[in-house]
Amino acid sequence: MTAVGEQMHALVERLYPLCRSITGDGVRATLEIVGEYVPLQVHEVPTGTEVLDWTVPQEWNIKDAYVADTAGNRVVDFAASSLHVLGYSVPVSQTLPLAELRGHLHTLPDHPSWVPYRTSYYKPEWGFCLAQETLDALPDGEYEVRIDSTLEDGHLTYAEHVVPGQVPDEVIVSCHVCHPSLANDNLAGIAVATFLARALAEQTPYYTYRFLFAPGTIGAITWLARNAERVDRVKHGLVLACAGDPGQLTYKQSRRGDAEIDRVMRHVLAASERPHHVNEFTPYGYDERQFCSPGFDLGVGSLSRTPYAGYPEYHTSADNPDFVSPQAMADTLAVCREAFAVLDRNRQYVNLSPYGEPQLGRRGLYDSLGGRSDAKQAQMAMLWVLSLSDGEHSLLDVAERSGLPFDTVAAAADALHDAGLIKA
């Protein structure tokens, strides 16, 4: 898993310099790189398209931006970091005194060496983000201000990758691709989603897994609007964000609170004995709030390490590749794989010999346990599966009620199914 962690961290480092936003060439460049790891179907949705209660906005692109002193020195330079420009800034070219320019400058006084991340998506505005210590060092005087950007009709871009399953019922895995140079939020989520898709493609999963790489909020809303007629195929879902920081894993439950993905994530995190938190749903956060909106009410939760706004580096230049680690991303990926393994194998069975306990010995089921160190546990799992295979209890129910590991319960169910004692 260390090698996979290193590969994910390398992907984060590669994506980090790109200037992403909710539209534009930075998103396309990001998806082009992700497409080198997993094949993507890229969608372009024109400006002005009505998507639920929203409208796809104009496309924003930027070539250059700076604040320069009278000697021509760039005291704030977009070329040094995409965070230096207020996202979606309209073009500007003028000379201003520092006193007037201050109204367009954003800093973090509590962290004077950090640069904040700020946007103005739906209100025409321009501005720069810089370190407070840089601002403090600027002498009064005139400054040349230039933002070489375009805001014009174009497209919103998002992409999908589908891992075919044995059934058409789907699991959605979503991450947002709209943030510029922010490693944890959400390049780590993109990396984990990408390598999770690769891992699932090496198997033959039960469910079909649809990976969605889209801008936050407007991207998920656009996907839902374009797929409203088939959204009933989505049986489970997980939003990945803040997946690489050193904090404990945190699972935010779906709006339902009792969706199968909620139960699976609670079980997997508890059984793994990892330090973790399970939080109730709130209608604020990432795109789980779009999937869980009452009209759709999908069973979609969110997995992160430290949640949004829960760490000082959030939405600042301190959220850089050094802030995320291969180990943390590998751990997040491992939990996703463990959870989806449970989700894929969780079935309800019916006992085909429900009158009294069937004779397991003559079917060779006891003999098959002879060399196993956990033979007693495996035997108990068979008895529990037979007892609760009434068409109403799932294997996760069996594991939780019996206190046995889910893998042991699932293996027992496979053996009983092969012996003709239960059916799905």
Contacts in CASP RR format, 6 or more apart in sequence:
PFRMAT RR
TARGET T0000
AUTHOR 0000-0000-0000
METHOD contacts of the structure
MODEL  1
MTAVGEQMHALVERLYPLCRSITGDGVRATLEIVGEYVPLQVHEVPTGTE
VLDWTVPQEWNIKDAYVADTAGNRVVDFAASSLHVLGYSVPVSQTLPLAE
LRGHLHTLPDHPSWVPYRTSYYKPEWGFCLAQETLDALPDGEYEVRIDST
LEDGHLTYAEHVVPGQVPDEVIVSCHVCHPSLANDNLAGIAVATFLARAL
AEQTPYYTYRFLFAPGTIGAITWLARNAERVDRVKHGLVLACAGDPGQLT
YKQSRRGDAEIDRVMRHVLAASERPHHVNEFTPYGYDERQFCSPGFDLGV
GSLSRTPYAGYPEYHTSADNPDFVSPQAMADTLAVCREAFAVLDRNRQYV
NLSPYGEPQLGRRGLYDSLGGRSDAKQAQMAMLWVLSLSDGEHSLLDVAE
RSGLPFDTVAAAADALHDAGLIKA
1 330 0 8 1.000
1 333 0 8 1.000
1 334 0 8 1.000
2 326 0 8 1.000
2 327 0 8 1.000
2 330 0 8 1.000
4 195 0 8 1.000
4 330 0 8 1.000
4 333 0 8 1.000
5 195 0 8 1.000
5 326 0 8 1.000
5 327 0 8 1.000
5 329 0 8 1.000
5 330 0 8 1.000
5 333 0 8 1.000
6 326 0 8 1.000
7 195 0 8 1.000
8 188 0 8 1.000
8 191 0 8 1.000
8 192 0 8 1.000
8 194 0 8 1.000
8 195 0 8 1.000
8 326 0 8 1.000
8 329 0 8 1.000
8 330 0 8 1.000
8 333 0 8 1.000
9 191 0 8 1.000
9 321 0 8 1.000
9 324 0 8 1.000
9 325 0 8 1.000
9 326 0 8 1.000
9 329 0 8 1.000
11 33 0 8 1.000
11 37 0 8 1.000
11 187 0 8 1.000
11 190 0 8 1.000
11 191 0 8 1.000
11 194 0 8 1.000
12 183 0 8 1.000
12 187 0 8 1.000
12 188 0 8 1.000
12 190 0 8 1.000
12 191 0 8 1.000
12 321 0 8 1.000
12 324 0 8 1.000
12 329 0 8 1.000
13 321 0 8 1.000
14 33 0 8 1.000
15 30 0 8 1.000
15 33 0 8 1.000
15 187 0 8 1.000
15 190 0 8 1.000
15 191 0 8 1.000
16 181 0 8 1.000
16 183 0 8 1.000
16 187 0 8 1.000
16 320 0 8 1.000
16 321 0 8 1.000
17 82 0 8 1.000
17 181 0 8 1.000
18 26 0 8 1.000
18 29 0 8 1.000
18 30 0 8 1.000
18 82 0 8 1.000
18 180 0 8 1.000
18 181 0 8 1.000
19 26 0 8 1.000
19 62 0 8 1.000
19 78 0 8 1.000
19 82 0 8 1.000
19 180 0 8 1.000
19 181 0 8 1.000
20 26 0 8 1.000
20 27 0 8 1.000
20 30 0 8 1.000
20 82 0 8 1.000
20 177 0 8 1.000
20 178 0 8 1.000
20 179 0 8 1.000
20 180 0 8 1.000
21 27 0 8 1.000
21 60 0 8 1.000
21 87 0 8 1.000
21 88 0 8 1.000
21 119 0 8 1.000
21 121 0 8 1.000
21 178 0 8 1.000
21 180 0 8 1.000
21 215 0 8 1.000
22 57 0 8 1.000
22 60 0 8 1.000
22 88 0 8 1.000
22 121 0 8 1.000
22 156 0 8 1.000
22 178 0 8 1.000
22 215 0 8 1.000
22 216 0 8 1.000
22 217 0 8 1.000
22 218 0 8 1.000
22 219 0 8 1.000
23 57 0 8 1.000
23 58 0 8 1.000
23 59 0 8 1.000
23 60 0 8 1.000
23 154 0 8 1.000
23 155 0 8 1.000
23 156 0 8 1.000
23 157 0 8 1.000
23 215 0 8 1.000
24 59 0 8 1.000
24 60 0 8 1.000
24 61 0 8 1.000
24 155 0 8 1.000
24 157 0 8 1.000
25 61 0 8 1.000
26 61 0 8 1.000
27 157 0 8 1.000
27 158 0 8 1.000
27 177 0 8 1.000
27 178 0 8 1.000
27 215 0 8 1.000
28 42 0 8 1.000
28 157 0 8 1.000
30 177 0 8 1.000
30 190 0 8 1.000
30 213 0 8 1.000
31 40 0 8 1.000
31 42 0 8 1.000
31 157 0 8 1.000
31 159 0 8 1.000
31 177 0 8 1.000
31 213 0 8 1.000
34 40 0 8 1.000
34 159 0 8 1.000
34 190 0 8 1.000
34 194 0 8 1.000
34 213 0 8 1.000
35 159 0 8 1.000
37 194 0 8 1.000
37 195 0 8 1.000
37 198 0 8 1.000
38 161 0 8 1.000
38 194 0 8 1.000
38 197 0 8 1.000
38 198 0 8 1.000
38 201 0 8 1.000
38 211 0 8 1.000
39 161 0 8 1.000
40 159 0 8 1.000
40 160 0 8 1.000
40 161 0 8 1.000
40 213 0 8 1.000
41 159 0 8 1.000
41 160 0 8 1.000
41 161 0 8 1.000
41 162 0 8 1.000
42 157 0 8 1.000
42 158 0 8 1.000
42 159 0 8 1.000
43 157 0 8 1.000
43 158 0 8 1.000
43 159 0 8 1.000
43 160 0 8 1.000
43 226 0 8 1.000
44 155 0 8 1.000
44 156 0 8 1.000
44 157 0 8 1.000
45 51 0 8 1.000
45 56 0 8 1.000
45 155 0 8 1.000
45 156 0 8 1.000
45 157 0 8 1.000
45 158 0 8 1.000
45 222 0 8 1.000
45 226 0 8 1.000
46 56 0 8 1.000
46 153 0 8 1.000
46 154 0 8 1.000
46 155 0 8 1.000
47 56 0 8 1.000
47 57 0 8 1.000
47 58 0 8 1.000
47 59 0 8 1.000
47 153 0 8 1.000
47 154 0 8 1.000
47 155 0 8 1.000
47 156 0 8 1.000
48 55 0 8 1.000
48 56 0 8 1.000
48 57 0 8 1.000
48 153 0 8 1.000
49 55 0 8 1.000
49 56 0 8 1.000
49 156 0 8 1.000
49 222 0 8 1.000
50 225 0 8 1.000
51 218 0 8 1.000
51 221 0 8 1.000
51 222 0 8 1.000
51 224 0 8 1.000
51 225 0 8 1.000
51 226 0 8 1.000
52 221 0 8 1.000
52 224 0 8 1.000
52 225 0 8 1.000
54 218 0 8 1.000
54 221 0 8 1.000
54 222 0 8 1.000
56 155 0 8 1.000
56 156 0 8 1.000
56 218 0 8 1.000
56 222 0 8 1.000
57 121 0 8 1.000
57 122 0 8 1.000
57 156 0 8 1.000
57 218 0 8 1.000
58 151 0 8 1.000
58 152 0 8 1.000
58 153 0 8 1.000
58 154 0 8 1.000
59 150 0 8 1.000
59 151 0 8 1.000
59 152 0 8 1.000
59 153 0 8 1.000
59 154 0 8 1.000
59 155 0 8 1.000
59 156 0 8 1.000
60 87 0 8 1.000
60 88 0 8 1.000
60 149 0 8 1.000
60 150 0 8 1.000
60 151 0 8 1.000
61 149 0 8 1.000
61 150 0 8 1.000
62 78 0 8 1.000
62 85 0 8 1.000
62 89 0 8 1.000
62 147 0 8 1.000
62 148 0 8 1.000
62 149 0 8 1.000
62 150 0 8 1.000
63 148 0 8 1.000
63 149 0 8 1.000
64 78 0 8 1.000
64 79 0 8 1.000
64 146 0 8 1.000
64 148 0 8 1.000
65 77 0 8 1.000
65 78 0 8 1.000
65 84 0 8 1.000
65 85 0 8 1.000
65 89 0 8 1.000
65 128 0 8 1.000
65 146 0 8 1.000
65 147 0 8 1.000
65 148 0 8 1.000
65 149 0 8 1.000
66 74 0 8 1.000
66 76 0 8 1.000
66 77 0 8 1.000
66 78 0 8 1.000
66 79 0 8 1.000
66 144 0 8 1.000
66 145 0 8 1.000
66 146 0 8 1.000
67 74 0 8 1.000
67 75 0 8 1.000
67 76 0 8 1.000
67 101 0 8 1.000
67 128 0 8 1.000
67 143 0 8 1.000
67 144 0 8 1.000
67 145 0 8 1.000
68 74 0 8 1.000
68 75 0 8 1.000
68 143 0 8 1.000
68 144 0 8 1.000
68 146 0 8 1.000
69 75 0 8 1.000
69 138 0 8 1.000
69 143 0 8 1.000
69 144 0 8 1.000
70 141 0 8 1.000
70 142 0 8 1.000
70 143 0 8 1.000
72 144 0 8 1.000
75 130 0 8 1.000
75 134 0 8 1.000
75 138 0 8 1.000
75 143 0 8 1.000
76 84 0 8 1.000
76 128 0 8 1.000
76 130 0 8 1.000
76 134 0 8 1.000
77 84 0 8 1.000
78 84 0 8 1.000
78 85 0 8 1.000
81 115 0 8 1.000
81 181 0 8 1.000
81 317 0 8 1.000
82 180 0 8 1.000
82 181 0 8 1.000
83 115 0 8 1.000
83 116 0 8 1.000
83 117 0 8 1.000
83 129 0 8 1.000
83 180 0 8 1.000
83 181 0 8 1.000
83 182 0 8 1.000
83 317 0 8 1.000
84 115 0 8 1.000
84 128 0 8 1.000
84 129 0 8 1.000
84 130 0 8 1.000
85 127 0 8 1.000
85 128 0 8 1.000
85 129 0 8 1.000
85 147 0 8 1.000
85 149 0 8 1.000
86 104 0 8 1.000
86 106 0 8 1.000
86 118 0 8 1.000
86 119 0 8 1.000
86 120 0 8 1.000
86 125 0 8 1.000
86 126 0 8 1.000
86 127 0 8 1.000
86 128 0 8 1.000
86 129 0 8 1.000
87 118 0 8 1.000
87 119 0 8 1.000
87 120 0 8 1.000
87 121 0 8 1.000
87 180 0 8 1.000
88 119 0 8 1.000
88 120 0 8 1.000
88 121 0 8 1.000
88 125 0 8 1.000
88 151 0 8 1.000
89 120 0 8 1.000
89 125 0 8 1.000
89 126 0 8 1.000
89 127 0 8 1.000
89 147 0 8 1.000
89 149 0 8 1.000
90 124 0 8 1.000
90 125 0 8 1.000
90 126 0 8 1.000
90 147 0 8 1.000
90 149 0 8 1.000
90 151 0 8 1.000
91 126 0 8 1.000
91 147 0 8 1.000
91 148 0 8 1.000
91 149 0 8 1.000
91 150 0 8 1.000
91 151 0 8 1.000
92 126 0 8 1.000
92 145 0 8 1.000
92 146 0 8 1.000
92 147 0 8 1.000
93 145 0 8 1.000
93 146 0 8 1.000
93 147 0 8 1.000
94 144 0 8 1.000
94 145 0 8 1.000
95 142 0 8 1.000
95 143 0 8 1.000
95 144 0 8 1.000
95 145 0 8 1.000
96 142 0 8 1.000
96 143 0 8 1.000
96 145 0 8 1.000
97 140 0 8 1.000
97 141 0 8 1.000
97 142 0 8 1.000
97 143 0 8 1.000
98 138 0 8 1.000
98 139 0 8 1.000
98 140 0 8 1.000
98 141 0 8 1.000
98 142 0 8 1.000
98 143 0 8 1.000
99 140 0 8 1.000
101 143 0 8 1.000
101 145 0 8 1.000
102 135 0 8 1.000
104 126 0 8 1.000
104 127 0 8 1.000
104 128 0 8 1.000
104 145 0 8 1.000
105 127 0 8 1.000
105 128 0 8 1.000
105 129 0 8 1.000
105 130 0 8 1.000
105 135 0 8 1.000
106 116 0 8 1.000
106 118 0 8 1.000
106 127 0 8 1.000
106 128 0 8 1.000
106 129 0 8 1.000
106 130 0 8 1.000
107 116 0 8 1.000
107 129 0 8 1.000
107 130 0 8 1.000
107 131 0 8 1.000
107 132 0 8 1.000
107 135 0 8 1.000
108 114 0 8 1.000
108 115 0 8 1.000
108 116 0 8 1.000
108 131 0 8 1.000
108 132 0 8 1.000
108 316 0 8 1.000
109 132 0 8 1.000
111 132 0 8 1.000
111 312 0 8 1.000
111 316 0 8 1.000
111 318 0 8 1.000
112 131 0 8 1.000
112 132 0 8 1.000
112 133 0 8 1.000
112 136 0 8 1.000
113 131 0 8 1.000
113 132 0 8 1.000
113 133 0 8 1.000
114 131 0 8 1.000
114 313 0 8 1.000
114 316 0 8 1.000
114 317 0 8 1.000
114 318 0 8 1.000
115 129 0 8 1.000
115 130 0 8 1.000
115 131 0 8 1.000
115 316 0 8 1.000
115 317 0 8 1.000
116 129 0 8 1.000
116 315 0 8 1.000
116 316 0 8 1.000
116 317 0 8 1.000
117 129 0 8 1.000
117 179 0 8 1.000
117 180 0 8 1.000
117 182 0 8 1.000
117 315 0 8 1.000
117 316 0 8 1.000
117 317 0 8 1.000
118 127 0 8 1.000
118 129 0 8 1.000
124 151 0 8 1.000
126 147 0 8 1.000
127 147 0 8 1.000
128 145 0 8 1.000
131 317 0 8 1.000
156 215 0 8 1.000
156 218 0 8 1.000
156 219 0 8 1.000
156 222 0 8 1.000
157 215 0 8 1.000
158 177 0 8 1.000
158 212 0 8 1.000
158 213 0 8 1.000
158 214 0 8 1.000
158 215 0 8 1.000
158 219 0 8 1.000
158 222 0 8 1.000
158 223 0 8 1.000
159 212 0 8 1.000
159 213 0 8 1.000
159 214 0 8 1.000
160 210 0 8 1.000
160 211 0 8 1.000
160 212 0 8 1.000
160 213 0 8 1.000
161 197 0 8 1.000
161 210 0 8 1.000
161 211 0 8 1.000
161 213 0 8 1.000
162 208 0 8 1.000
162 209 0 8 1.000
162 210 0 8 1.000
162 211 0 8 1.000
163 197 0 8 1.000
163 200 0 8 1.000
163 201 0 8 1.000
163 205 0 8 1.000
163 208 0 8 1.000
163 209 0 8 1.000
163 210 0 8 1.000
163 211 0 8 1.000
164 208 0 8 1.000
165 204 0 8 1.000
165 205 0 8 1.000
165 206 0 8 1.000
165 207 0 8 1.000
165 208 0 8 1.000
165 209 0 8 1.000
166 204 0 8 1.000
166 205 0 8 1.000
166 206 0 8 1.000
166 207 0 8 1.000
167 206 0 8 1.000
167 207 0 8 1.000
167 208 0 8 1.000
168 208 0 8 1.000
168 233 0 8 1.000
169 207 0 8 1.000
169 208 0 8 1.000
169 233 0 8 1.000
169 235 0 8 1.000
170 207 0 8 1.000
170 208 0 8 1.000
170 209 0 8 1.000
170 210 0 8 1.000
170 233 0 8 1.000
170 234 0 8 1.000
170 235 0 8 1.000
171 207 0 8 1.000
171 208 0 8 1.000
171 209 0 8 1.000
171 210 0 8 1.000
171 234 0 8 1.000
171 235 0 8 1.000
171 236 0 8 1.000
171 237 0 8 1.000
171 238 0 8 1.000
171 340 0 8 1.000
171 343 0 8 1.000
172 210 0 8 1.000
172 212 0 8 1.000
172 234 0 8 1.000
172 236 0 8 1.000
172 237 0 8 1.000
172 238 0 8 1.000
172 291 0 8 1.000
172 298 0 8 1.000
172 300 0 8 1.000
173 193 0 8 1.000
173 196 0 8 1.000
173 197 0 8 1.000
173 209 0 8 1.000
173 210 0 8 1.000
173 211 0 8 1.000
173 212 0 8 1.000
173 237 0 8 1.000
173 238 0 8 1.000
173 240 0 8 1.000
173 336 0 8 1.000
174 193 0 8 1.000
174 211 0 8 1.000
174 212 0 8 1.000
174 214 0 8 1.000
174 220 0 8 1.000
174 237 0 8 1.000
174 238 0 8 1.000
174 239 0 8 1.000
174 240 0 8 1.000
174 287 0 8 1.000
174 291 0 8 1.000
174 300 0 8 1.000
175 186 0 8 1.000
175 189 0 8 1.000
175 190 0 8 1.000
175 192 0 8 1.000
175 193 0 8 1.000
175 212 0 8 1.000
175 213 0 8 1.000
175 239 0 8 1.000
175 240 0 8 1.000
175 241 0 8 1.000
176 186 0 8 1.000
176 214 0 8 1.000
176 215 0 8 1.000
176 216 0 8 1.000
176 219 0 8 1.000
176 241 0 8 1.000
176 286 0 8 1.000
176 287 0 8 1.000
177 186 0 8 1.000
177 190 0 8 1.000
177 213 0 8 1.000
177 214 0 8 1.000
177 215 0 8 1.000
177 216 0 8 1.000
178 215 0 8 1.000
178 216 0 8 1.000
179 185 0 8 1.000
179 186 0 8 1.000
179 187 0 8 1.000
181 317 0 8 1.000
181 320 0 8 1.000
182 315 0 8 1.000
182 319 0 8 1.000
183 244 0 8 1.000
183 319 0 8 1.000
183 320 0 8 1.000
183 321 0 8 1.000
183 322 0 8 1.000
183 323 0 8 1.000
183 324 0 8 1.000
184 242 0 8 1.000
184 243 0 8 1.000
184 244 0 8 1.000
184 245 0 8 1.000
184 305 0 8 1.000
184 311 0 8 1.000
184 313 0 8 1.000
184 314 0 8 1.000
184 319 0 8 1.000
184 323 0 8 1.000
184 324 0 8 1.000
185 241 0 8 1.000
185 242 0 8 1.000
185 308 0 8 1.000
185 314 0 8 1.000
185 315 0 8 1.000
185 319 0 8 1.000
186 240 0 8 1.000
186 241 0 8 1.000
186 242 0 8 1.000
186 243 0 8 1.000
187 324 0 8 1.000
188 242 0 8 1.000
188 243 0 8 1.000
188 244 0 8 1.000
188 245 0 8 1.000
188 324 0 8 1.000
188 328 0 8 1.000
188 329 0 8 1.000
188 332 0 8 1.000
189 240 0 8 1.000
189 241 0 8 1.000
189 242 0 8 1.000
189 243 0 8 1.000
189 244 0 8 1.000
189 332 0 8 1.000
190 213 0 8 1.000
191 243 0 8 1.000
191 329 0 8 1.000
192 240 0 8 1.000
192 243 0 8 1.000
192 244 0 8 1.000
192 329 0 8 1.000
192 332 0 8 1.000
192 333 0 8 1.000
192 336 0 8 1.000
193 211 0 8 1.000
193 213 0 8 1.000
193 240 0 8 1.000
194 211 0 8 1.000
195 333 0 8 1.000
196 211 0 8 1.000
196 333 0 8 1.000
196 336 0 8 1.000
196 337 0 8 1.000
196 340 0 8 1.000
197 209 0 8 1.000
197 211 0 8 1.000
199 333 0 8 1.000
199 337 0 8 1.000
200 209 0 8 1.000
200 340 0 8 1.000
205 340 0 8 1.000
205 344 0 8 1.000
206 344 0 8 1.000
206 345 0 8 1.000
207 235 0 8 1.000
207 236 0 8 1.000
207 343 0 8 1.000
207 344 0 8 1.000
208 233 0 8 1.000
209 340 0 8 1.000
210 234 0 8 1.000
212 220 0 8 1.000
212 223 0 8 1.000
214 220 0 8 1.000
214 222 0 8 1.000
214 223 0 8 1.000
214 287 0 8 1.000
216 286 0 8 1.000
216 287 0 8 1.000
217 287 0 8 1.000
217 290 0 8 1.000
219 287 0 8 1.000
220 287 0 8 1.000
220 290 0 8 1.000
220 291 0 8 1.000
221 290 0 8 1.000
224 231 0 8 1.000
224 290 0 8 1.000
224 291 0 8 1.000
224 296 0 8 1.000
231 296 0 8 1.000
231 298 0 8 1.000
234 291 0 8 1.000
234 298 0 8 1.000
234 299 0 8 1.000
234 300 0 8 1.000
235 260 0 8 1.000
235 299 0 8 1.000
236 259 0 8 1.000
236 260 0 8 1.000
236 261 0 8 1.000
236 264 0 8 1.000
236 299 0 8 1.000
236 300 0 8 1.000
236 343 0 8 1.000
237 261 0 8 1.000
237 291 0 8 1.000
237 298 0 8 1.000
237 299 0 8 1.000
237 300 0 8 1.000
237 301 0 8 1.000
238 261 0 8 1.000
238 265 0 8 1.000
238 300 0 8 1.000
238 301 0 8 1.000
238 302 0 8 1.000
238 303 0 8 1.000
238 336 0 8 1.000
238 339 0 8 1.000
239 286 0 8 1.000
239 287 0 8 1.000
239 288 0 8 1.000
239 291 0 8 1.000
239 300 0 8 1.000
239 301 0 8 1.000
239 302 0 8 1.000
239 303 0 8 1.000
240 302 0 8 1.000
240 303 0 8 1.000
240 304 0 8 1.000
240 332 0 8 1.000
240 336 0 8 1.000
241 286 0 8 1.000
241 302 0 8 1.000
241 303 0 8 1.000
241 304 0 8 1.000
241 308 0 8 1.000
242 304 0 8 1.000
242 305 0 8 1.000
242 306 0 8 1.000
242 307 0 8 1.000
242 308 0 8 1.000
243 303 0 8 1.000
243 304 0 8 1.000
243 305 0 8 1.000
243 328 0 8 1.000
243 329 0 8 1.000
243 332 0 8 1.000
244 305 0 8 1.000
244 324 0 8 1.000
244 325 0 8 1.000
244 328 0 8 1.000
244 329 0 8 1.000
244 332 0 8 1.000
245 305 0 8 1.000
245 306 0 8 1.000
245 311 0 8 1.000
245 313 0 8 1.000
245 323 0 8 1.000
245 324 0 8 1.000
245 328 0 8 1.000
246 305 0 8 1.000
246 325 0 8 1.000
246 328 0 8 1.000
247 305 0 8 1.000
247 306 0 8 1.000
247 311 0 8 1.000
247 328 0 8 1.000
248 274 0 8 1.000
248 275 0 8 1.000
248 276 0 8 1.000
248 277 0 8 1.000
248 305 0 8 1.000
248 306 0 8 1.000
249 269 0 8 1.000
249 274 0 8 1.000
249 275 0 8 1.000
249 276 0 8 1.000
249 277 0 8 1.000
249 303 0 8 1.000
249 304 0 8 1.000
249 305 0 8 1.000
249 331 0 8 1.000
249 332 0 8 1.000
249 335 0 8 1.000
250 276 0 8 1.000
250 277 0 8 1.000
250 278 0 8 1.000
250 279 0 8 1.000
250 303 0 8 1.000
250 304 0 8 1.000
250 305 0 8 1.000
250 306 0 8 1.000
250 307 0 8 1.000
251 262 0 8 1.000
251 265 0 8 1.000
251 266 0 8 1.000
251 269 0 8 1.000
251 276 0 8 1.000
251 277 0 8 1.000
251 278 0 8 1.000
251 279 0 8 1.000
251 301 0 8 1.000
251 302 0 8 1.000
251 303 0 8 1.000
252 279 0 8 1.000
252 280 0 8 1.000
252 281 0 8 1.000
252 282 0 8 1.000
252 288 0 8 1.000
252 301 0 8 1.000
252 302 0 8 1.000
252 303 0 8 1.000
252 304 0 8 1.000
252 307 0 8 1.000
253 259 0 8 1.000
253 262 0 8 1.000
253 265 0 8 1.000
253 278 0 8 1.000
253 279 0 8 1.000
253 280 0 8 1.000
253 281 0 8 1.000
253 301 0 8 1.000
254 261 0 8 1.000
254 262 0 8 1.000
254 281 0 8 1.000
254 288 0 8 1.000
254 292 0 8 1.000
254 298 0 8 1.000
254 299 0 8 1.000
254 300 0 8 1.000
254 301 0 8 1.000
255 281 0 8 1.000
255 283 0 8 1.000
255 292 0 8 1.000
255 293 0 8 1.000
255 294 0 8 1.000
255 297 0 8 1.000
255 299 0 8 1.000
256 262 0 8 1.000
256 292 0 8 1.000
256 297 0 8 1.000
256 299 0 8 1.000
257 280 0 8 1.000
257 281 0 8 1.000
259 299 0 8 1.000
259 300 0 8 1.000
259 301 0 8 1.000
260 299 0 8 1.000
260 343 0 8 1.000
260 346 0 8 1.000
260 396 0 8 1.000
261 299 0 8 1.000
261 300 0 8 1.000
261 301 0 8 1.000
261 339 0 8 1.000
261 343 0 8 1.000
262 299 0 8 1.000
262 301 0 8 1.000
263 396 0 8 1.000
264 339 0 8 1.000
264 342 0 8 1.000
264 343 0 8 1.000
264 346 0 8 1.000
264 396 0 8 1.000
265 278 0 8 1.000
265 301 0 8 1.000
265 303 0 8 1.000
265 339 0 8 1.000
266 278 0 8 1.000
267 342 0 8 1.000
267 396 0 8 1.000
267 399 0 8 1.000
267 400 0 8 1.000
267 406 0 8 1.000
268 335 0 8 1.000
268 338 0 8 1.000
268 339 0 8 1.000
268 342 0 8 1.000
269 276 0 8 1.000
269 278 0 8 1.000
269 335 0 8 1.000
270 276 0 8 1.000
271 405 0 8 1.000
271 406 0 8 1.000
272 335 0 8 1.000
272 338 0 8 1.000
274 331 0 8 1.000
274 335 0 8 1.000
279 307 0 8 1.000
281 288 0 8 1.000
281 292 0 8 1.000
281 301 0 8 1.000
283 289 0 8 1.000
283 292 0 8 1.000
285 302 0 8 1.000
285 308 0 8 1.000
286 302 0 8 1.000
286 308 0 8 1.000
288 300 0 8 1.000
288 301 0 8 1.000
288 302 0 8 1.000
290 296 0 8 1.000
291 298 0 8 1.000
291 299 0 8 1.000
291 300 0 8 1.000
292 298 0 8 1.000
292 299 0 8 1.000
292 300 0 8 1.000
292 301 0 8 1.000
303 332 0 8 1.000
303 335 0 8 1.000
303 336 0 8 1.000
305 328 0 8 1.000
305 332 0 8 1.000
308 314 0 8 1.000
309 315 0 8 1.000
312 318 0 8 1.000
313 319 0 8 1.000
313 323 0 8 1.000
342 396 0 8 1.000
342 406 0 8 1.000
345 395 0 8 1.000
345 406 0 8 1.000
345 410 0 8 1.000
346 394 0 8 1.000
346 395 0 8 1.000
346 396 0 8 1.000
347 394 0 8 1.000
347 395 0 8 1.000
347 413 0 8 1.000
347 424 0 8 1.000
348 389 0 8 1.000
348 391 0 8 1.000
348 392 0 8 1.000
348 393 0 8 1.000
348 394 0 8 1.000
348 395 0 8 1.000
348 424 0 8 1.000
349 385 0 8 1.000
349 389 0 8 1.000
349 391 0 8 1.000
349 395 0 8 1.000
349 413 0 8 1.000
349 416 0 8 1.000
349 417 0 8 1.000
349 422 0 8 1.000
349 423 0 8 1.000
349 424 0 8 1.000
350 389 0 8 1.000
350 390 0 8 1.000
350 391 0 8 1.000
350 422 0 8 1.000
350 423 0 8 1.000
350 424 0 8 1.000
351 386 0 8 1.000
351 389 0 8 1.000
351 390 0 8 1.000
351 421 0 8 1.000
351 422 0 8 1.000
352 420 0 8 1.000
352 421 0 8 1.000
352 422 0 8 1.000
352 423 0 8 1.000
353 386 0 8 1.000
353 421 0 8 1.000
354 390 0 8 1.000
357 383 0 8 1.000
357 386 0 8 1.000
358 386 0 8 1.000
358 421 0 8 1.000
360 366 0 8 1.000
360 382 0 8 1.000
361 367 0 8 1.000
363 419 0 8 1.000
363 421 0 8 1.000
364 419 0 8 1.000
365 382 0 8 1.000
365 415 0 8 1.000
365 416 0 8 1.000
365 419 0 8 1.000
366 379 0 8 1.000
368 415 0 8 1.000
369 375 0 8 1.000
369 378 0 8 1.000
369 379 0 8 1.000
372 378 0 8 1.000
374 408 0 8 1.000
377 404 0 8 1.000
377 405 0 8 1.000
377 408 0 8 1.000
378 408 0 8 1.000
378 411 0 8 1.000
378 412 0 8 1.000
380 402 0 8 1.000
380 404 0 8 1.000
381 398 0 8 1.000
381 402 0 8 1.000
381 404 0 8 1.000
381 408 0 8 1.000
381 409 0 8 1.000
381 411 0 8 1.000
381 412 0 8 1.000
382 412 0 8 1.000
382 415 0 8 1.000
382 416 0 8 1.000
384 398 0 8 1.000
384 401 0 8 1.000
384 402 0 8 1.000
384 404 0 8 1.000
384 409 0 8 1.000
384 412 0 8 1.000
385 395 0 8 1.000
385 398 0 8 1.000
385 409 0 8 1.000
385 412 0 8 1.000
385 413 0 8 1.000
385 416 0 8 1.000
385 422 0 8 1.000
386 416 0 8 1.000
386 421 0 8 1.000
386 422 0 8 1.000
388 397 0 8 1.000
388 398 0 8 1.000
388 401 0 8 1.000
389 413 0 8 1.000
389 416 0 8 1.000
389 422 0 8 1.000
393 401 0 8 1.000
395 406 0 8 1.000
395 409 0 8 1.000
395 410 0 8 1.000
395 413 0 8 1.000
396 406 0 8 1.000
398 404 0 8 1.000
398 409 0 8 1.000
399 405 0 8 1.000
399 406 0 8 1.000
399 409 0 8 1.000
402 409 0 8 1.000
413 422 0 8 1.000
416 422 0 8 1.000
417 423 0 8 1.000
417 424 0 8 1.000
END
